Amino acid sequence: MLEHVAVLSDIHGALPALEAVLAEPDVAAADLIVLTGDIAAGPQPVEVLELLADLGERACWVRGNADRELAESRAGRPTGIAVSDWAAGQLRDDQLARLAGLPLTVTLPVAGLGEVLFCHATPRDDEEVVLVDSRMDRWAEVLAGVPPQVGTVVCGHTHMPFIRLADRRLVVNPGSVGMPYGGAGGYWALLDPGVQLRRTAFDVDAACARVAAESDFPDAAGWADEYLRSRPSDADALAVFGPRDGR
């Protein structure tokens, strides 16, 4: 039974944000760090994967749609997203193979929560959308295949943190480490044994300058300015994502 689990989602190849979150005492002391997908698709993909690989068995990796798409892009099926297609060309073959082989879900026992299922978007799909205000029948649909003993589902994908009940199950989204919508900082969650949504503040100006200086992505400075500064608000993101949950 795990006592302390840190959940990091949607890092998106943003090394300064990841370094800041990994430096948090509660992350450093966690029994396990669960990465719920979209790990490397961003301006510093190689560096982020190398740092996370150094965690060894302290990290549990789950596949996100962007992780899958990096391998697909490298195989000749580009995403059309400039930073993702660029990142796919930067990764080593072993890194791409690792991302492509990640599981869609992982279920682990966590103290106080019992069996917890970790996924990227939903337990059945790595890119479909559910939101804090998704209607109950939508939640019932996407959770229908989850075993009855699982009382908590942790997902990512939409880059906005929330905790809610959905037909007796606790659903947690830790938000995004590297591409937050709604406010700057690295967002993550701590399960120990309840659920805490956390935000790690860091020097955004310095982080943007580092990404611009250290990444070879042609628009690294623009990417950092938009996403590390969290230009899109949560209201903006909900307006875009809302139609994708079937409402």
Backbone bond lengths (Angstrom), bond angles and torsions (degrees), N, CA, C in turn:
res aa  C-N    CA-C-N  psi(-1)  N-CA   C-N-CA  omega(-1)  CA-C   N-CA-C  phi
1 M - - - 1.471 - - 1.530 109.28 -
2 L 1.310 116.08 124.45 1.461 121.36 179.93 1.528 110.13 -81.36
3 E 1.316 116.79 133.94 1.463 121.34 -179.13 1.530 112.52 -92.12
4 H 1.320 116.31 -37.61 1.467 120.93 -174.63 1.527 108.85 -135.99
5 V 1.327 116.62 115.67 1.466 122.10 -179.77 1.531 108.82 -124.71
6 A 1.325 116.21 124.81 1.463 121.32 173.62 1.526 107.98 -98.01
7 V 1.321 116.88 134.29 1.464 121.70 -178.97 1.522 108.76 -115.67
8 L 1.336 115.04 120.86 1.458 122.43 178.52 1.521 108.04 -118.29
9 S 1.317 116.43 126.06 1.458 120.45 -178.08 1.517 110.40 -128.07
10 D 1.324 115.77 154.30 1.459 122.03 169.75 1.531 112.23 51.44
11 I 1.329 114.79 56.09 1.464 121.25 177.30 1.521 110.42 -70.80
12 H 1.300 116.49 -36.97 1.461 124.06 174.70 1.530 112.99 52.24
13 G 1.311 116.05 45.94 1.461 120.11 171.34 1.508 114.98 61.44
14 A 1.336 117.74 28.35 1.465 122.04 -179.72 1.531 108.46 -103.63
15 L 1.317 116.77 93.36 1.462 121.38 -172.59 1.526 113.98 -63.49
16 P 1.346 121.24 -46.41 1.468 118.91 -178.42 1.531 112.93 -60.33
17 A 1.329 116.82 -38.70 1.470 119.69 178.72 1.517 110.66 -65.89
18 L 1.340 117.05 -43.00 1.457 120.66 178.54 1.520 111.10 -62.75
19 E 1.313 117.92 -44.98 1.465 120.85 179.29 1.519 111.01 -58.90
20 A 1.326 117.02 -40.44 1.463 120.29 -179.85 1.522 111.30 -63.95
21 V 1.323 117.20 -43.35 1.463 120.24 -179.18 1.529 110.91 -69.20
22 L 1.318 117.62 -42.33 1.466 119.80 179.59 1.525 111.95 -64.07
23 A 1.327 117.43 -23.49 1.466 121.20 178.57 1.522 113.31 -79.53
24 E 1.339 117.31 -10.31 1.461 120.02 177.99 1.531 109.78 -61.83
25 P 1.340 118.24 133.49 1.464 119.93 -179.36 1.526 113.71 -54.85
26 D 1.335 117.38 -39.26 1.466 119.46 -178.50 1.521 112.63 -72.66
27 V 1.318 117.34 -23.23 1.465 120.08 173.89 1.525 109.46 -78.83
28 A 1.326 115.68 -44.04 1.461 119.81 179.72 1.522 111.90 -61.83
29 A 1.338 117.06 -31.60 1.462 120.96 -177.35 1.522 113.57 -93.64
30 A 1.304 118.21 -2.74 1.472 121.08 -176.28 1.523 111.03 -63.87
31 D 1.335 115.66 146.84 1.462 120.20 173.54 1.522 111.12 -64.73
32 L 1.335 115.55 -33.66 1.456 120.55 -176.65 1.526 108.74 -151.73
33 I 1.326 115.77 143.74 1.459 122.38 172.18 1.519 106.99 -111.42
34 V 1.325 116.65 117.64 1.468 120.91 179.24 1.525 108.48 -100.48
35 L 1.313 115.63 127.01 1.462 123.02 179.27 1.520 108.13 -103.23
36 T 1.331 116.54 110.31 1.463 118.87 -173.95 1.530 112.52 -97.27
37 G 1.325 115.70 49.25 1.446 120.95 165.15 1.513 117.92 90.27
38 D 1.334 114.40 168.94 1.465 124.91 -174.97 1.528 109.95 52.23
39 I 1.310 112.79 61.78 1.455 121.27 -169.76 1.525 112.70 -87.05
40 A 1.337 116.53 -45.33 1.462 119.88 -165.54 1.518 115.57 -114.75
41 A 1.310 119.71 -9.84 1.462 121.51 -174.23 1.521 109.66 -74.58
42 G 1.330 115.26 88.94 1.452 121.86 -177.10 1.515 109.64 -176.45
43 P 1.333 117.86 -165.73 1.458 120.58 -169.92 1.525 115.65 -79.84
44 Q 1.338 119.05 -12.79 1.469 121.56 -179.45 1.534 110.34 -131.98
45 P 1.311 117.63 57.67 1.463 120.19 -171.70 1.517 114.33 -67.25
46 V 1.313 117.67 -43.24 1.469 120.64 -178.13 1.524 110.57 -64.82
47 E 1.318 116.26 -45.06 1.461 121.00 -177.62 1.527 111.91 -64.34
48 V 1.330 115.78 -40.41 1.465 119.74 179.37 1.529 110.48 -65.36
49 L 1.313 117.33 -44.72 1.462 119.67 -179.17 1.526 111.46 -66.48
50 E 1.315 117.53 -36.56 1.459 119.66 177.99 1.522 111.02 -65.98
51 L 1.318 117.52 -41.66 1.462 120.61 179.17 1.524 110.88 -63.62
52 L 1.313 116.87 -43.24 1.466 120.25 -179.85 1.525 111.60 -69.99
53 A 1.317 117.36 -35.47 1.465 119.71 177.44 1.514 111.13 -62.45
54 D 1.329 116.58 -31.19 1.464 120.63 179.20 1.527 112.35 -65.57
55 L 1.328 117.01 -17.79 1.472 120.01 177.90 1.520 111.69 -72.39
56 G 1.313 117.07 -18.56 1.462 121.10 178.07 1.517 111.76 59.28
57 E 1.322 116.21 -133.58 1.460 121.08 -175.95 1.522 113.17 -75.69
58 R 1.321 118.38 -3.08 1.466 120.87 174.51 1.522 111.58 -74.08
59 A 1.330 116.84 -11.86 1.467 120.85 -179.97 1.517 110.26 -115.90
60 C 1.332 115.16 138.42 1.465 123.35 175.39 1.521 106.63 -117.52
61 W 1.325 116.94 123.26 1.459 122.40 -172.25 1.524 110.98 -104.06
62 V 1.336 116.30 134.96 1.462 123.53 175.33 1.528 107.49 -121.95
63 R 1.317 117.15 144.79 1.460 121.63 -175.30 1.520 112.92 -80.60
64 G 1.317 115.39 135.43 1.452 121.31 169.57 1.515 110.88 -107.91
65 N 1.312 116.60 167.81 1.463 119.58 179.84 1.523 111.92 -60.53
66 A 1.331 117.60 -37.74 1.462 119.78 -178.88 1.522 111.68 -69.04
67 D 1.331 117.60 -29.36 1.468 120.29 175.95 1.529 109.87 -67.28
68 R 1.303 115.76 -45.97 1.468 120.68 176.80 1.524 110.55 -61.08
69 E 1.327 116.70 -41.76 1.456 120.59 -175.83 1.522 112.85 -69.18
70 L 1.336 117.75 -26.37 1.464 119.18 176.10 1.522 110.31 -62.32
71 A 1.329 115.92 -45.41 1.465 119.68 178.43 1.527 110.73 -65.20
72 E 1.318 117.74 -39.36 1.459 120.99 179.16 1.528 110.95 -65.24
73 S 1.328 115.92 -39.82 1.462 119.83 178.97 1.518 110.65 -63.18
74 R 1.305 116.34 -43.64 1.465 120.81 179.48 1.534 110.66 -63.03
75 A 1.325 116.34 -29.03 1.469 121.05 -179.31 1.528 112.71 -84.96
76 G 1.341 116.60 5.07 1.457 119.16 175.43 1.509 115.04 104.11
77 R 1.347 117.44 10.50 1.468 120.87 176.95 1.524 108.68 -118.49
78 P 1.334 117.73 79.42 1.465 120.88 -174.38 1.520 112.97 -62.24
79 T 1.316 114.95 152.23 1.461 121.23 -178.20 1.526 112.03 -81.54
80 G 1.330 116.94 -25.10 1.450 120.36 -172.00 1.513 112.89 85.40
81 I 1.325 116.72 -3.36 1.465 122.01 175.45 1.519 106.69 -97.73
82 A 1.328 116.79 117.89 1.460 121.14 -169.06 1.524 112.50 -56.43
83 V 1.317 117.00 -47.89 1.463 118.61 -175.22 1.530 110.89 -68.37
84 S 1.326 117.99 -34.29 1.466 120.72 179.81 1.526 111.04 -69.30
85 D 1.326 116.98 -44.86 1.459 119.30 -179.61 1.529 110.60 -67.10
86 W 1.319 116.78 -35.24 1.471 119.67 174.78 1.524 110.14 -65.37
87 A 1.347 117.02 -46.77 1.462 120.85 -178.19 1.525 111.55 -60.57
88 A 1.317 116.54 -37.31 1.464 120.07 -179.92 1.520 111.20 -59.09
89 G 1.319 116.78 -32.91 1.454 120.84 179.86 1.516 113.95 -79.47
90 Q 1.342 116.89 -12.43 1.467 120.35 -178.30 1.525 112.69 -90.45
91 L 1.322 116.60 -27.40 1.453 120.04 -170.68 1.521 112.23 -74.39
92 R 1.322 115.04 147.20 1.460 120.27 172.93 1.520 109.79 -71.89
93 D 1.310 115.92 159.92 1.459 120.03 -179.65 1.526 111.46 -59.73
94 D 1.341 117.31 -38.96 1.466 119.41 -179.17 1.523 111.21 -67.30
95 Q 1.328 117.25 -33.54 1.459 120.08 177.83 1.521 110.99 -69.35
96 L 1.320 117.08 -42.55 1.457 120.59 177.29 1.520 111.19 -62.79
97 A 1.330 115.52 -41.35 1.470 119.29 179.81 1.520 110.55 -63.81
98 R 1.313 117.06 -38.60 1.466 119.34 178.72 1.519 110.79 -63.57
99 L 1.316 117.24 -46.35 1.466 120.45 -179.98 1.526 111.07 -62.61
100 A 1.328 116.48 -43.75 1.464 120.00 -178.01 1.517 111.88 -64.81
101 G 1.323 117.78 -28.36 1.453 121.20 -176.47 1.508 115.57 -93.04
102 L 1.327 117.95 5.06 1.464 120.08 -178.20 1.525 111.08 -70.23
103 P 1.337 116.93 150.86 1.466 120.30 179.79 1.523 112.45 -76.17
104 L 1.324 115.84 153.79 1.461 121.22 176.72 1.525 111.15 -70.62
105 T 1.327 117.06 -36.00 1.470 121.96 178.92 1.519 109.92 -140.53
106 V 1.314 114.95 157.37 1.462 122.89 170.50 1.529 106.85 -137.34
107 T 1.319 117.78 135.53 1.469 122.29 177.61 1.517 108.80 -117.07
108 L 1.348 115.51 129.14 1.454 121.37 -174.92 1.531 109.93 -136.78
109 P 1.332 117.51 148.89 1.461 120.23 175.76 1.526 110.82 -83.81
110 V 1.322 116.35 126.63 1.459 121.68 -178.58 1.527 108.72 -124.97
111 A 1.309 116.15 132.30 1.466 121.14 -178.16 1.520 110.56 -56.10
112 G 1.326 115.82 133.44 1.449 122.16 178.28 1.511 114.77 83.25
113 L 1.331 117.11 -16.66 1.470 121.26 -177.38 1.519 112.37 -119.16
114 G 1.326 117.37 -16.95 1.469 120.27 -177.80 1.513 111.07 75.05
115 E 1.328 116.61 -142.76 1.453 121.04 -178.73 1.537 109.83 -75.07
116 V 1.331 115.46 122.30 1.464 121.66 -178.76 1.523 108.56 -116.66
117 L 1.328 116.13 126.45 1.456 121.45 177.29 1.530 108.87 -97.21
118 F 1.319 116.54 126.31 1.464 123.34 178.26 1.525 108.75 -107.57
119 C 1.323 116.43 131.38 1.457 121.47 178.18 1.519 108.09 -145.82
120 H 1.332 116.21 -179.68 1.467 119.08 177.92 1.529 111.25 -93.28
121 A 1.319 116.87 -65.26 1.468 120.99 -178.16 1.525 110.12 -99.85
122 T 1.336 116.44 -65.60 1.461 122.09 172.76 1.529 107.23 -138.88
123 P 1.320 118.24 166.36 1.463 119.31 -179.90 1.525 114.70 -61.95
124 R 1.328 117.47 -18.75 1.471 119.10 -175.58 1.521 113.83 -108.07
125 D 1.343 117.95 -6.95 1.455 120.49 -171.84 1.527 108.96 -157.62
126 D 1.345 116.76 141.86 1.469 118.20 -175.40 1.524 114.38 -91.55
127 E 1.351 117.97 4.84 1.463 117.40 179.44 1.530 115.46 -142.36
128 E 1.329 119.30 0.10 1.461 117.45 177.61 1.531 109.79 -74.23
129 V 1.320 115.69 160.92 1.461 120.84 -169.51 1.518 111.89 -111.97
130 V 1.341 114.72 129.71 1.461 122.23 163.10 1.524 107.17 -131.17
131 L 1.321 115.83 147.64 1.456 121.92 -172.48 1.521 110.17 -130.35
132 V 1.316 115.25 169.63 1.458 119.22 -179.46 1.525 111.70 -58.27
133 D 1.338 116.74 -30.41 1.467 119.76 -178.06 1.525 112.47 -106.59
134 S 1.330 117.82 16.95 1.466 119.12 174.68 1.523 110.18 -62.07
135 R 1.312 116.39 144.31 1.458 121.16 -176.67 1.538 109.69 -67.69
136 M 1.318 116.67 157.81 1.454 121.17 -173.38 1.521 112.71 -64.34
137 D 1.337 117.86 -35.81 1.460 117.19 -179.77 1.521 111.78 -69.74
138 R 1.324 117.87 -25.60 1.465 120.54 173.33 1.525 109.88 -67.30
139 W 1.321 117.21 -44.30 1.460 120.37 177.22 1.527 110.81 -62.22
140 A 1.322 116.61 -42.22 1.471 119.92 178.44 1.521 110.96 -60.42
141 E 1.320 116.23 -37.43 1.463 121.14 179.96 1.524 111.12 -65.27
142 V 1.330 117.41 -49.86 1.466 119.26 -173.66 1.533 112.35 -76.91
143 L 1.337 117.72 -19.45 1.463 120.71 179.76 1.527 112.80 -100.90
144 A 1.316 116.82 4.68 1.466 120.20 -172.83 1.516 113.10 -59.48
145 G 1.316 118.23 -32.39 1.452 120.43 -177.21 1.516 114.99 -90.77
146 V 1.317 117.36 2.99 1.469 120.76 -178.43 1.525 109.43 -76.43
147 P 1.328 118.58 131.30 1.468 120.56 -179.87 1.523 112.17 -56.34
148 P 1.333 118.28 145.34 1.460 120.85 -175.28 1.518 114.00 -62.12
149 Q 1.341 118.02 -24.77 1.464 119.48 -178.76 1.525 113.16 -75.60
150 V 1.334 117.05 -10.82 1.463 121.03 178.44 1.522 108.93 -84.11
151 G 1.326 116.38 114.54 1.457 120.49 -178.28 1.509 114.47 -101.00
152 T 1.338 117.03 -10.67 1.464 121.31 -178.71 1.520 109.06 -136.56
153 V 1.325 115.87 135.21 1.459 122.42 176.59 1.525 107.47 -122.53
154 V 1.331 116.06 127.47 1.463 121.95 178.58 1.527 108.14 -112.42
155 C 1.319 116.25 123.36 1.457 121.28 -177.64 1.522 109.71 -131.46
156 G 1.324 116.24 173.00 1.461 121.45 177.38 1.519 109.48 -133.72
157 H 1.351 116.20 -127.42 1.463 125.28 167.62 1.526 115.15 80.77
158 T 1.328 118.49 -42.56 1.465 119.33 -173.83 1.524 113.10 -97.90
159 H 1.335 118.66 -2.36 1.462 123.53 170.19 1.524 114.12 66.46
160 M 1.327 117.37 21.17 1.469 121.61 178.55 1.524 108.96 -131.54
161 P 1.331 118.48 122.55 1.462 120.07 -176.21 1.527 112.77 -74.75
162 F 1.342 115.48 142.21 1.463 120.29 172.07 1.519 110.19 -162.21
163 I 1.321 114.83 161.40 1.463 123.70 169.59 1.514 106.62 -132.16
164 R 1.324 117.55 130.95 1.467 119.86 176.87 1.523 109.88 -153.39
165 L 1.328 115.50 159.28 1.448 121.37 169.47 1.523 109.24 -88.86
166 A 1.324 115.45 140.75 1.462 120.72 175.80 1.516 107.27 -137.86
167 D 1.330 115.78 97.86 1.459 122.20 179.89 1.528 110.75 53.47
168 R 1.318 114.78 54.47 1.471 125.17 174.74 1.525 114.72 78.42
169 R 1.311 116.97 -6.45 1.467 118.90 175.65 1.522 109.56 -99.34
170 L 1.337 114.91 142.11 1.459 120.32 173.04 1.523 108.02 -84.38
171 V 1.333 116.39 128.10 1.462 121.58 177.59 1.525 107.86 -116.03
172 V 1.326 115.55 130.64 1.462 122.02 -176.11 1.523 109.27 -125.86
173 N 1.316 116.34 131.79 1.461 121.63 169.54 1.527 106.75 -120.73
174 P 1.340 118.34 118.55 1.464 119.46 -176.71 1.513 114.27 -75.85
175 G 1.343 118.02 -7.44 1.459 120.02 -172.18 1.518 110.20 83.09
176 S 1.314 116.61 -167.03 1.463 121.68 -173.69 1.522 111.84 -115.40
177 V 1.333 115.03 137.13 1.465 120.11 174.27 1.525 110.42 -71.79
178 G 1.329 117.56 -46.95 1.455 120.51 -168.94 1.507 117.18 -107.58
179 M 1.354 118.33 -15.72 1.468 121.44 -178.80 1.529 109.96 -137.29
180 P 1.320 118.31 60.62 1.462 119.74 -175.96 1.526 112.14 -72.44
181 Y 1.337 115.01 143.47 1.455 121.19 172.18 1.522 107.54 -107.46
182 G 1.327 116.58 122.08 1.455 119.18 176.20 1.509 115.38 113.56
183 G 1.320 118.55 -5.55 1.455 120.29 178.86 1.514 111.43 162.16
184 A 1.336 116.65 141.97 1.460 120.56 -177.28 1.525 110.67 -70.67
185 G 1.323 115.04 155.67 1.463 122.01 -179.75 1.510 110.02 125.71
186 G 1.325 115.62 166.23 1.454 121.06 176.32 1.512 109.82 -96.45
187 Y 1.308 117.89 116.17 1.470 122.80 -176.15 1.527 109.60 -97.16
188 W 1.333 115.43 140.12 1.460 121.37 -178.82 1.521 107.90 -158.90
189 A 1.328 117.02 177.61 1.465 120.86 -179.05 1.520 109.70 -133.05
190 L 1.322 115.07 150.69 1.460 122.22 176.59 1.521 108.59 -121.71
191 L 1.325 116.49 124.72 1.465 122.79 174.52 1.517 106.42 -105.02
192 D 1.378 116.48 110.65 1.472 115.80 -175.14 1.541 116.12 -165.72
193 P 1.293 123.66 64.98 1.452 129.16 -5.21 1.521 112.48 -96.89
194 G 1.331 117.52 -2.90 1.461 119.01 171.93 1.515 109.60 -82.82
195 V 1.315 116.96 -154.72 1.465 121.46 -179.90 1.521 108.14 -127.30
196 Q 1.327 115.60 126.75 1.458 121.36 175.11 1.527 108.78 -122.85
197 L 1.321 116.44 128.61 1.459 120.96 171.45 1.524 107.75 -88.48
198 R 1.305 116.59 127.90 1.461 122.24 -175.13 1.531 110.96 -120.75
199 R 1.323 114.75 153.16 1.467 122.44 173.36 1.514 107.99 -132.92
200 T 1.320 116.04 127.24 1.457 122.24 177.62 1.522 109.06 -102.62
201 A 1.323 115.67 117.58 1.461 120.09 176.72 1.527 109.54 -81.74
202 F 1.319 116.44 145.78 1.458 121.15 173.50 1.523 108.26 -148.51
203 D 1.313 116.08 169.58 1.458 121.35 -178.28 1.531 108.21 -73.55
204 V 1.317 116.19 100.51 1.458 120.56 -174.22 1.525 111.12 -68.08
205 D 1.320 117.72 -38.37 1.467 119.95 178.50 1.523 110.30 -59.96
206 A 1.336 116.04 -46.27 1.461 119.95 -179.74 1.522 111.07 -66.22
207 A 1.328 116.74 -38.31 1.463 120.21 179.34 1.524 110.89 -64.68
208 C 1.312 116.89 -43.43 1.470 119.87 178.25 1.527 111.06 -62.52
209 A 1.326 116.12 -41.12 1.462 119.97 179.01 1.525 110.95 -64.00
210 R 1.329 117.38 -39.24 1.459 120.95 179.01 1.524 111.58 -64.90
211 V 1.320 116.41 -46.61 1.463 119.28 179.97 1.527 110.25 -60.42
212 A 1.335 116.45 -44.27 1.467 120.25 -179.84 1.524 111.29 -62.43
213 A 1.334 117.22 -36.91 1.463 121.44 -176.27 1.525 112.65 -81.75
214 E 1.355 116.95 -33.23 1.461 120.32 -170.02 1.528 114.22 -98.68
215 S 1.323 117.59 -18.55 1.460 120.36 -178.23 1.520 110.76 -95.73
216 D 1.330 115.79 143.18 1.457 120.87 174.80 1.526 112.62 -91.74
217 F 1.337 117.44 1.19 1.455 119.60 176.26 1.526 108.62 -61.78
218 P 1.329 119.09 128.40 1.469 120.57 -172.79 1.528 114.68 -56.69
219 D 1.316 117.37 -32.13 1.469 119.30 -179.79 1.526 111.31 -111.66
220 A 1.326 116.42 37.21 1.462 120.41 -178.16 1.523 111.79 -58.75
221 A 1.318 117.25 -41.41 1.466 120.01 -178.94 1.522 110.99 -64.55
222 G 1.323 116.94 -42.25 1.460 120.23 178.81 1.509 112.04 -67.04
223 W 1.343 116.75 -40.52 1.464 120.83 177.46 1.522 110.46 -59.58
224 A 1.327 116.08 -48.50 1.460 119.86 -178.49 1.524 111.31 -63.08
225 D 1.322 116.39 -41.12 1.463 119.66 -178.99 1.521 111.21 -62.98
226 E 1.329 116.67 -38.27 1.466 118.89 -178.88 1.521 112.39 -75.49
227 Y 1.334 116.65 -45.04 1.461 118.79 -168.83 1.517 113.97 -96.97
228 L 1.315 119.48 -40.26 1.465 118.67 177.15 1.525 111.05 -70.02
229 R 1.314 116.81 -28.73 1.473 119.88 174.52 1.529 111.82 -85.45
230 S 1.322 117.34 -4.84 1.461 122.98 178.21 1.526 111.47 55.48
231 R 1.316 115.36 55.07 1.463 119.19 178.17 1.530 112.37 -60.85
232 P 1.367 118.78 -42.35 1.470 117.86 176.57 1.534 111.13 -71.47
233 S 1.307 117.30 132.51 1.460 121.00 176.69 1.522 110.18 -84.68
234 D 1.317 115.83 167.95 1.459 118.80 175.69 1.528 110.08 -65.13
235 A 1.332 117.48 -33.50 1.467 119.92 177.41 1.526 110.54 -64.82
236 D 1.337 116.45 -41.07 1.465 120.18 176.09 1.520 110.32 -59.64
237 A 1.335 115.93 -47.01 1.461 120.63 -176.32 1.525 111.26 -65.49
238 L 1.324 117.54 -41.62 1.467 120.24 179.10 1.527 111.16 -63.46
239 A 1.332 116.81 -36.18 1.460 119.81 178.71 1.520 111.45 -64.83
240 V 1.343 116.46 -35.83 1.468 120.74 179.68 1.525 111.11 -77.18
241 F 1.338 116.49 -44.86 1.459 120.86 -174.58 1.534 112.34 -78.18
242 G 1.323 117.88 -28.11 1.450 121.11 -172.98 1.520 115.16 -49.18
243 P 1.337 118.59 -49.50 1.468 119.05 -179.16 1.528 113.52 -62.48
244 R 1.314 117.51 -18.82 1.460 119.72 -177.96 1.533 113.27 -82.86
245 D 1.332 118.07 -5.45 1.464 119.01 176.45 1.530 112.02 -98.38
246 G 1.331 115.48 10.88 1.456 120.29 174.83 1.510 114.94 83.58
247 R 1.307 118.02 9.94 1.473 119.24 -179.29 1.523 111.61 -71.59
